[in-house]
């Protein structure tokens, strides 16, 4: 199974799900957009739900990698936290720009795929706060000498 086909399928599905929503998107539409046959889609993904899960995994995974890198690049705990919050606000703003019906139909299908990402995402502010705490303690120890 070609990784080129898989990428084309994921790109076409991302576009179709975004434009049409989950219910109105068909595997046939995705196959046409990807320039392959419907059967090829099913060789890579057992169902439309599995395909949506793969789209979510890819998009959230890429977003988390970028978020983690941006937080690492920030110099201070305050800058790291600001970077995290700004990224979250941007993501929420983008999500809210989707039609309400699209969001409502994605939620039940997407929920299982988002659980793992949430834990990884929530670990970021915890690590930032831990860093801030350690730095504060170090400063207090230095100043008490």
C-alpha positions as CSV (number, residue, x, y, z in Angstrom):
1,X,0.0,0.0,0.0
2,X,1.5,3.3,-1.1
3,X,2.2,6.0,1.4
4,X,1.5,8.5,-1.5
5,X,-2.0,7.1,-1.7
6,X,-2.5,7.4,2.0
7,X,-1.3,11.0,2.0
8,X,-3.5,11.8,-0.9
9,X,-6.5,10.2,0.8
10,X,-5.8,12.1,4.1
11,X,-5.4,15.4,2.2
12,X,-8.7,14.8,0.3
13,X,-10.5,13.7,3.4
14,X,-9.3,16.8,5.4
15,X,-10.6,19.1,2.7
16,X,-13.9,17.2,2.3
17,X,-14.6,16.9,6.0
18,X,-13.8,20.6,6.5
19,X,-16.0,21.8,3.6
20,X,-18.9,19.3,3.7
21,X,-18.9,17.9,7.2
22,X,-18.7,14.3,8.3
23,X,-22.2,13.2,7.2
24,X,-22.2,14.7,3.8
25,X,-18.7,13.5,2.9
26,X,-18.6,10.1,1.1
27,X,-15.7,7.8,0.6
28,X,-16.5,8.1,-3.1
29,X,-16.0,11.9,-2.9
30,X,-12.7,11.4,-1.1
31,X,-11.5,8.9,-3.6
32,X,-12.3,11.2,-6.5
33,X,-10.5,14.1,-4.9
34,X,-7.5,11.9,-4.2
35,X,-7.5,10.6,-7.8
36,X,-7.9,7.0,-6.9
37,X,-10.6,4.3,-6.8
38,X,-12.9,3.9,-3.8
39,X,-11.5,0.4,-3.2
40,X,-8.1,1.9,-2.6
41,X,-9.5,4.1,0.2
42,X,-10.8,1.0,1.9
43,X,-7.4,-0.7,1.5
44,X,-6.0,2.0,3.8
45,X,-9.0,2.7,6.0
46,X,-11.7,0.3,7.1
47,X,-14.4,3.0,7.4
48,X,-15.2,6.6,7.1
49,X,-14.9,6.9,11.0
50,X,-11.4,5.3,10.9
51,X,-10.5,7.8,8.1
52,X,-11.7,10.8,10.2
53,X,-9.7,9.4,13.1
54,X,-6.6,9.3,11.0
55,X,-7.2,12.9,9.8
56,X,-7.6,14.0,13.4
57,X,-4.5,12.1,14.5
58,X,-2.4,13.7,11.7
59,X,-3.7,17.2,12.2
60,X,-3.6,17.2,16.0
61,X,-0.2,15.4,16.0
62,X,1.3,18.1,13.7
63,X,-0.3,20.9,15.8
64,X,1.1,19.4,19.0
65,X,4.6,19.0,17.5
66,X,4.5,22.7,16.5
67,X,3.1,23.8,19.9
68,X,5.8,21.8,21.8
69,X,8.5,23.3,19.7
70,X,7.2,26.8,20.2
71,X,7.0,26.3,23.9
72,X,10.6,24.9,24.0
73,X,11.9,28.0,22.1
74,X,10.4,30.5,24.5
75,X,13.0,31.6,27.0
76,X,11.2,32.0,30.3
77,X,8.4,30.2,32.0
78,X,6.2,33.3,31.5
79,X,7.0,33.3,27.7
80,X,6.4,29.6,27.5
81,X,3.0,29.9,29.2
82,X,2.1,32.9,27.0
83,X,3.0,30.9,23.9
84,X,0.9,27.9,25.1
85,X,-2.1,30.1,25.8
86,X,-1.9,32.0,22.5
87,X,-1.7,28.8,20.5
88,X,-4.7,27.4,22.4
89,X,-6.7,30.6,21.7
90,X,-5.8,30.4,18.0
91,X,-6.9,26.8,17.8
92,X,-10.2,27.5,19.6
93,X,-10.8,30.5,17.3
94,X,-10.2,28.4,14.2
95,X,-12.5,25.6,15.5
96,X,-15.2,28.1,16.3
97,X,-15.1,29.4,12.7
98,X,-16.4,26.0,11.5
99,X,-20.1,25.7,11.0
100,X,-21.9,24.6,14.2
101,X,-23.4,21.5,12.5
102,X,-19.9,20.4,11.4
103,X,-18.6,20.7,14.9
104,X,-21.5,18.9,16.4
105,X,-21.2,15.9,14.1
106,X,-17.5,15.7,14.6
107,X,-17.6,15.5,18.4
108,X,-18.9,12.0,18.9
109,X,-16.8,10.5,16.2
110,X,-13.6,12.5,17.1
111,X,-13.8,12.1,20.9
112,X,-11.9,8.8,21.2
113,X,-9.1,10.1,19.0
114,X,-8.7,13.3,21.0
115,X,-8.3,11.7,24.5
116,X,-4.6,10.8,24.1
117,X,-3.8,14.2,22.6
118,X,-5.4,16.0,25.5
119,X,-3.2,14.3,28.0
120,X,-0.1,15.3,26.0
121,X,-1.4,18.8,25.6
122,X,-2.2,19.2,29.3
123,X,1.3,18.0,30.2
124,X,2.8,21.2,28.6
125,X,1.4,23.7,31.1
126,X,2.2,21.3,34.0
127,X,5.8,21.2,32.9
128,X,5.9,25.0,32.4
129,X,4.6,25.5,35.9
130,X,7.0,23.0,37.3
131,X,9.9,24.9,35.6
132,X,8.6,28.2,37.0
133,X,8.4,26.7,40.5
134,X,12.0,25.2,40.3
135,X,13.3,28.6,39.1
136,X,11.5,30.4,41.9
137,X,12.9,28.1,44.5
138,X,16.4,28.5,43.1
139,X,16.1,32.3,43.2
140,X,14.8,32.2,46.8
141,X,17.7,30.0,47.8
142,X,20.2,32.3,46.1
143,X,18.7,35.4,47.7
144,X,18.7,33.9,51.2
145,X,22.5,33.4,51.2
